[in-house]
Amino acid sequence: MNLLKLEFLLLRYVPSALADEAMNIGLLVWNENFAEVRFTTSWDRLLRFDPNADLEMLEAICRDIGLKMHSANWGQMVQKIEDSFSNIIQCSKRGHCLCADPVREVENLASIYFQDHPLDTSQRLGF
């Protein structure tokens, strides 16, 4: 089986740099022949995280990134995200993965990074 190497990074919503809290809202996945972006579909979850979030602004940012992803160089796209949006949207460090099917891998990564994974108290406390 021929495996493809993909790079990915997460886009994180950071309502306050002082609080050191973030929520994953976007996923960029690419290699030399493939590029895809996914955004969370759960704005309700984001509003529970930050009741004062400006959803119109966040949706506009997501649309802008989605429209430009195929026309821009990925390095330029990441640089624009890091330089723009007043640090409300931040990029994670780049990750890498190997896969046979990039489209399926994007869906897999999105399900991992965008889902609520509630932990029971014993897991949070390390018991």
C-alpha positions, 0 to 999 in steps of 0.5 A: 500500500502506498501511503501519502504524507500529509501536513496539518495544523489546527486553527484555534479560537482564543478569546483571551490571550491572558486566560491561555484557553483555546478551542479548535475551530478549523483544520488545514490539511495539505501536501504537494498534491492535495489541500483541504480545510474543515471548520467546526460545525458546532457554533453552539459548543463555541458559544458555551466556551465563550458566550461573547464570541462574535459568530459573524466575524468568525464565520467571515474569517472561516469563509475567507480562509476557505475561499483562499485556500486553493489559490494561496501558497500554504506558507502564505496562508499560515503566515496571513493567519498568524499575522491577522485576526488580532490573535483571536485565531491562532495556528497550532504547530504543524502535525504530520500523518501518513494515510492511504486516502487523504479525504478520509484522513481529513474526516478522521482528523476533523472528528478527533479535533472538533468533537467534545470528548468529555472526561469523567472526574476520575480521568481528569484527576488522574485516579 
